[in-house]
Amino acid sequence: MVLAVGDEVTPADLPESLRIAHQKPEVLELELPAGGISLEGVERELILRTLEKFDWNQTQAARYLDISRRTLIYRLEKHGLRRP
């Protein structure tokens, strides 16, 4: 249930957790090398950096990447990534 003043519910009426979850993500700017790039390599690096950012907390990393924890675990296995 959402309580709001007036006839219309606005984002300001929602709990902060819902407002944050639906914000547009920042634009990721990358320099693309002239010789090409491996999508698999980019995915692996992004997952690795995210896990390092959250001290290998899989739940937080998955939330940050906007994927399920199960999907994160699948991709960890796919790339052979393990906590050092």
Secondary structure as GFF3:
##gff-version 3
##sequence-region A 1 84
A	DSSP	three_ten_helix	11	13	.	.	.	ID=ss1
A	DSSP	alpha_helix	16	21	.	.	.	ID=ss2
A	DSSP	alpha_helix	39	53	.	.	.	ID=ss3
A	DSSP	alpha_helix	58	65	.	.	.	ID=ss4
A	DSSP	alpha_helix	69	79	.	.	.	ID=ss5
###
